[in-house]
Structures are given as structure tokens and as C-alpha cells.
Amino acid sequence: MKIQIKKGLDLPIAGGVASSDVRSVPAATVAVVPDDFPGFQPKVEVAQGDTVRLGDALMHDKRFPGVKLVSPVAGKVVAVERGERRRLLKVVVEAAGDDFKKFDLTRATPQECIDLLAESGMLALIRRRPYDVVPSPEVRPRDIFVTAIYSAPLEIETGRRIVADDKSLLELAAGFLARITTGKVYISHRASWTLGPVKGAVMVRVDGPHPAGNAGVQAANIAPVNKGETVWTLDVETLRRIGHLLRHGKVDSHATVAVCGPAVENPYVAKTVVGAPVEALMKGIKTIDSKHHRIVSGNVLVGTVVPADGGYLRYPYRMLTVLDEGDDVDEFMGWASMSPAKMSVSRTFPGHFLKKLFRPDARLLGGRRAMIMSGEYDAMMPMDVMPEYLLKAIIARDIENMERLGIYEVAPEDFALAEYADTSKIPLQHIVREGLDYLRNELE
């Protein structure tokens, strides 16, 4: 099967990883942040000072106690941090030793297979449509969509993460997931995919610009989600981790991370663990200048801002992006400057016509205003939805129109590129997240 994505945009941002070298970055401590897992209501199972093994549960979901978030390392719990009204912020574990929890792999029925994913923390790494939340262990998915495409700005190629030796793990995991779904397991890949067909999965070649790598975009173009249906989405790295669990009976928490960005002079690829400290990943990094910098765990479109001191790598544990904050820039005419150094999708800026890589900063470059019905959102979304009208229905909390306009198919990340191109500077992802949460609270 082949899909051609025509809508979208590949942002020409400098600071990508060019070298094939991978640097090992040990993590003295790691952190698990429950806010990274939408729909997960955490209840802590450990206390400060407890000793845990790799794979031991740190917290479970209040609604579905079988769904766990597990420790990425063996060691000692050094902090259980809470915020206002005792909201759990993160659990920090100090790495020590290599003891691990051995999981029972004798699972026969689809429900027992789901229970294994829930107990091992793998289910929390998966998302379900509708609502883009951690899947319910009580509902079998209609289909499962795996993306092996990393099309977001500065993401490193799949080949850097998944090598030939991992193919058997992918096939093991695909066969396992095929026992869970009532439909099919789809793996979407680029033309550069070198591992060939994966047994147990339907291979789908996807060509086109970002957001072609979004699993939700792939699902919308293969088999859209309708009301009353549930599908799962995950990336190929999570699929490999599931295969590792099935073969060895233990959790694999290793992560391959691109440390890059327009403010980085020497981008590199790090081999570390999920939840690694930002300080360790940034050690030895040279920046282009001495300006203030913003560190984003994830890509510049959907990532989470983290501090250099005391910050940790956040889900999906794939990259760390560094860019100028822009709060100390003294620029003639400000946002209205026609400088060719400005990156823009608008043809009114000379940079639009230049075939070069840009070094943007974190400034908004404009003020927020009313939504302009210009079709600019639609040009960035290769899905069968009407984004402007859907957003208005979400803002109005009009459930009937939200359903009619396709809210069950979308996730906040599907609107990230439209948010970048939006001349109205509206926080589209935030609006969609609130709308999905509102709909879920009303209907479930």
C-alpha cells in the first residue's frame, strides 16, 4: 500500500544531526512525569527512600489500577515531587545496580496480552483515538497504527534507531499486537525503509512532507476513526520495546536521542535512558552564541520546555531541541522586518523563496487576534476534516458539531503545523486538547 501526502510542510531549520556517531550518556538519575501521559490519573506506589528494580511500578492509574508507569532503571527513589493541591509532578529515581523485574509472558487471550502491556508500562507509551489518551485496558482496538516515520523538524532517521538486528523484535511485537486488535496492524514507512516487510503487519509506504509522520494522519488516510471505534497509535521505537519485553521478559528503557537545534553548534546522537537528566545530555554542547536559550524536550512544534538545571527528558524520549529564546533581540521593525533571515510560510517575506536553512528563535512574532478563515489551516492538515470549523465547534463546546466535523480522528499534534503557520497566533493545540478532554468527560 502507498499513500501520497500532498498537504503539509517540512520546516527548513538548521541544527540537525549530520554525524552517524552515537555517544553514550549515562544517567545518574531519571524522572517519570505523569503529565506526559494524557488521561492517566496517577496514584503513587512508592515513597522516597524505596528501592526499586527496572520495571517496578512507580504509580498506577486511579481509574484502571492495572495500568502502570514503571521505573526506567534500578535504584533508589530520591524524590516524589508534588505541586499545588498535592498534584504529582514527577518521581525521581537514582540509578544503582542492574536488578530488574521479570515479567510472566504466558499470555493466551487478548485481554491477558493487554494486561501484560499495562503491567509493564508499555500501554502508557501507546495512544488511542479518539481523545489521544493512554488506552483503556478494557477496550480492544479496531486497528493499530505504527509509524516508522519521523518527519518533524530535526528528527533523526528511523535507521538510526531501528537497525537490522531489531527486525525480529518488530515481528515478535507485531504478531503480539495482532492478537489484541480485531483488525490489522499497520506499519507506515518511507521509501528509505531497509528492513523489508515485517511479518504480522501491513506495510504502508508514505511519501510527502510533515505531518506525514504523525500516526493519526496515517490512520486518517488508511482507515479513519468513526464514532464508537477505537484505534491505537504508537511509534516504531515503542514497537521494538514491546518486542524486547516479549523476548527477554524485561523492560527496555534505552532511548536514542538527538540533541540538536538551531542554537547548537555540535549536534549529536545520544544513547541514554528514558527520563534522563537534561544536564547530562547538554554536557559538552556548544551554542552558536551567548544568547538566552530555550531547551525543548521533543521537536519545536509539540515539545515541552524543560530547564537546563533540574530538567529531564520527556515523552516520547526522542530528541532535545535548543533554540534562542529571542527575549534579548533588538531588531529593526521587529516582527514586521523583511529580513531574508526570517523563516516564514508567507510569500511576503524574502526568506520564503530562499533555499536555505534558517535559525529561528522562540518569539511569537506577532499578536493574537481573531481567527481568519483563510484556509491556511487546511493547507497544513492532510486529513478529511474542516479545521477552522472544528476549532470553532470546540471553542463553543458544541458536541454535535465536534463529532460531525471529525474530532474523533484528531489529536493536538495534528494541529501543530497549522499553529506554526497561523497568522492569528492562536494556541490551536491547547484548544484541541481542552476539547478532547471535555468530550471525554462528557461521554465516558
N, C-alpha and C positions, 0 to 999 in steps of 0.2 A: 504494500500500500504506500502511496506517496501523496503528500499534501504540500501545496504551494501557498505560503503565506505572503500576501501582497501588501497588506497594511502593516504599519509599524515603522521603526526607525532604529538604526544602530548608531548610538552616540559616539562621535569621534573624540574620545577622551584619551589624553596621554597618560603614561604611567603604568602601562601593562607589563606583565612579566614576559621577558624575552628569553631568559636563560632556562635551560632544561634542568639545571641543578636543583636538588631538593635539600634544604637544610633541616637538620633535626633540632627541634626546640623543645627541651624538656619543660614540664610544668610542675613547679613546686606545689602549687595549689590549683584547684579547679572550682568552678561555681556552676550550679544549676539554678536557672532563673525561671520560675513558673510562668511569668508573664510572656515568655516566648511560646507558650502553648495555649492558644485561644480555646476557650471552652473548658479548660482544665481548672477545677476548683481545688487548690492544694490543701492537704492536711498532712502535717509533718509527722514522720515516723521515727525521727532520730532527734537526739539532743546534743548540744555542744559537749565534746569530750568523748562521744561514742566512737568506737572503732567499726569501720565498715569494709566490706570486700567490694571489689569490682563487680557491679551488677546488683548489689544490695539496694533495696528500695530506700530512697530518701524521703519520699512523700507519695501519697496516693490521691486520687480524685474523690472528693466527698460524694459525688453523685454515683460514680462507679468505682468502688474501692479496689477492684481488681486492676485498674489502670494505674501504672506506677511510673514515676520518674526515678531512675536509678543512678547510682554513683558511677562516674566515668573512670574512677581509679580506686585502688585500695588505699586505706589510710585512716585518718582521724578527722572527725567533724570539728572544725575550728570555729565555725560561726553559723548561727541561724539568724539571719538579719530580717528584721521586721520594720515596717514603716508606720504611717498613720493608721490608727484603728487596728493595729496589730496585723496589718496586711503583710503577708510573707513576701519578702523581696528576693532573697536567694539563700541557698545553703552552700557553704564553702567547705571543701574537703582538702586536707593537706595530704599529698601523696606520700605513701610509705609502704614498701613491700609490693608483692605481686599476687597476693591471695585473691581468689575470685570465686563467685557463686556459680555452681554447676547446675544448669537447668535441665529438668526432665523433658526429654524430647519425644516421649512416647505419646503422641497425639494422633487420634484417629479421625474424629469428627471435625467438621468445620468450626464448631464452637470451641472445641479444645485447641484448635490452631490459633483462633483469635485470642484465646486466653493466654497462650504462650507469648504472643506478641505483646499483650497488655502487661504481663508479669515482668517481661524482660526490658520494658521501656521502649520497645520498637514501635508499638502502636502510637505512642506520643509523637513519633517522628513522621507520622503519616497525617494527611489532612483529608477531610471528607467534604464533598459538595452534596447538598447545599450547606451553607454557613461558613465554610472554610475553618473548621474547628477539628480538634482531636476526635477521631471516630468513636462512636458508641460501640462497645463490645457486644451489644445486643442485636445489632443490625448487620446483616451480610450485605456487602456491596454488590451492585449490579455489574459493574466493571471496575477494573483497577488500571490506572494510567501512570506509567513510569516515564519520567523524562530523563534522557541521557544527553540533553542539550543545555548548555549553559550560555545563553545568548545575552545576558545582562552585561552592562558596561564593565569591562576589565576582568570578567570571569575567565578562568583558565580552562583549556580544553578538557573534555571528558577523558581523553587519553592520558592526561597527567594523573588522573585519579583512578581510572579503571584500566588495568593492564591485562595482558593475555592470560595470566595466571588466575585472574579473577572470574573468567568466563564460567567455570564450573560452579562457582558460588552463585553467580547470577541465575544459572539454570536451576540450581537447587532451590533458590528463593522463588523463582517464577513458578516452578511446579508446586511449591507450598502455597503460594497465594492463589493459584488456580483452584486449589481445593477449597478455598474460602469463598471466592466470588461465584455468583450464579451465572456470570457471563464469561468475559475474556480478560486476560492480562495483556495490555498494550505497552510496548516499549518504543518510544519515539527517539529518533537519532538523526544525525546529519549524514551527508554523503561521505564524510571522512571516517565514519564508524568502521573500525577494522576487525572487530570480533566476530562478524558474521551473525547469522541467525541465532537467537537464544531459544533453546528448546523450552516449550511450555508457554511461550509468549508470541503475540502477533507483532511483527516488526513493522514500524511505520517510519518512512523517511520524510522528514520535514525540512523544507527549504524556505528561506525568507528571513527577514530581519527580526529583531526583538520586537514584540514579546513571543516569538516562536518557541522559546524555551520554557515558557510557562505551561505547566501541566494542564491548567484549566483551559488555556487556549487550544491545546491539543485535543482535549476532551470535547470542546465545543465544535471542533472541526471533524471529529471522528464519530462520536455518539453523544450528542448533547444530553444534559441532565434535565429531566422533566419533573414536575411536581409529584412527590411521593416516591421518587427514586433516590438512591444513594450511590455515589461512586467514591473511590479512594484515589488520592493523588500522592505521589512521592517521587523523590529523585533517585537516580541510579546508585548513588552512594549509599542511601538507605537500603536499597535492594541488596547491595553487596553485604551490608552489615547483617541483614536477615539471613543471608546465605552463610555467613561466618558463624552466626548463632546456631544454625541447624547442623553445621558440620562439626563444630568444636564444643557446643554446649555452653558457651560463654559469650558475654557481650564484647563486641569490638568497638572501642571508643576512639580509635585513631582517627585523625582528621588531617586532610591535606588542605592547607590554607594559603591563598595568595595574599601576600602583604604588598599592597600596591597603591596607586593613586596618583593624581596629577601633582601632588606635592612631594612625591617620593623620588629620590634620585637613583636609588638602587633597589628596585622591586625584586622580590624573591618568593619562592615557594617554600613553605614550612611544613614539616611533618611533626604534628603535635597531637594533643588530645582535645576532645570537645570540652568547651568551657575553660580553655587555657587563659592565663592572665595576659592582658594586652601589653603590659610592661615587658614581658619576656619576648613577645612577638615583635615589639618595636625596638628591641635592643640591637644596636648596630645600624639602624636605619638612618640614612642621610636625607635631609629635606632640601628642597630646591633653594629655599631662602629661610630667613629667620622670622617669618610672619607667624601669626597665631594660626593654629591648625585645628581641624575637626577630624576626629577619628570615628569612622563608621564601621560597625561590625555588620558586614554584608555589603551589597552594592549601593551605589549612590542614590538609587531610585527607591529602594524599600528597606534599606538597612537601619540599624539602631545606633544612635550616637552613644559612644562609651568614653569614659575618661581614660587618659593615659596612665594615671596612677589609681589603682584600685578597680580598674575596669576588667571585664572578662569577655572572651569570645562568645558571641551569642548565636542561637539557632539562625540559619541552618549550618553553621560552623564551616563555611567555605571560603570566606575572604575577609580581609580587613582593608578598608579604603581610607586613605589620608588625603585631605584637600585643605586648601587655605580657608580660613573662616571668613575672611573678607571684611572684618569689622574695623580694620585699620587702613583700608584702601582710600586714597584721596584721588578721585578720578574726575576729570573734567566732564561735566554734563551728567555724571552719574549713570543711572540706568539707561538714559537716552543717548549715551555715547555711541557713535557709529564706528568705533574702533574695530579693525579687522581681527583683533584678538578675541572678540566676543563670539561665543558659540551660540547659535540660535537656529530654530527651525523656520524663522521668518525670512523672507526674501528681502526685507527692508534692511537687513544687516549684511555688510560685505562678507563677513565670515561664513555665511550660508553657502557661498559659491566657491570657497577655498577648499581644496583637497588637502587638508592638514589635520593634525591632532591638536586639540585645544586643552588648556589647563584652567577649567572653570573653578570658581570658589563657591562658597555656600550661601552667598547672598540671594535674596528673593528677586532682586532687580525689578521692582515694580510694586504697586499697591493692590490690595484685594478690592474687587469690585463685583458688580452683579454678573451672573453667568451670561456669556454671549453665545447665542445659538448660531454658531458659525460652521459647525461640522468638524471642528478641529479635534474633538474627542474621537469622533468616528474614524478619522484618518489614522488614529493610533491604536485602534482596537479591532483585531481581526476576528470578531465574534458576532453572532447574529443577534445583537442587542442594539437598542437605541439609547446610547449612554446619557445624553442630556436629559431625556425624558425620564429615564430610570432614576437618575440622580434627583430630579425634582420630586418624583414619587417617594423616594427615600426621605428627603427633607420634610415632605408633607406627612410622612408616616401613613401613606395610602397603601395598605397591604394589597388590596385587589390589583392596583396598577403595578405595584412592585412585582407581583407574581406574573402578571401579564407581560411585563417588559423584560423578564428574564433574570430576576435576581438570584434564582436558584443555580444559575450557571457561573456566577462571577465571584471573585474574591478581590480584596483590596489591591493585591499586586497587579491585577489585570488593568487597573486604572492608573498605575504608577507613571507610565509613559505619557498618558493623556494629562496627568497632573503636571509633568515637566513642561509640556507644550502649551499649557493653559495660559492664555493672556490675562485671564481673570484672577490668577493666583489663588484658586480655591483649593482647600485641602481635601481633594477627592477621596483619597484612601481612607482618611478619617471618617468621612461621611458614609462611605460604603461599609466600613467596619461597624459603625454605630447602627446602620440599617440592618445588617445581618444579625447583630446581637438582639436588636429589637424584635425582628421577625422570629428569631429562635425562641425568645422568651414568651412571645405571644402564642406560638403554635406548638411548642413542645412541652 
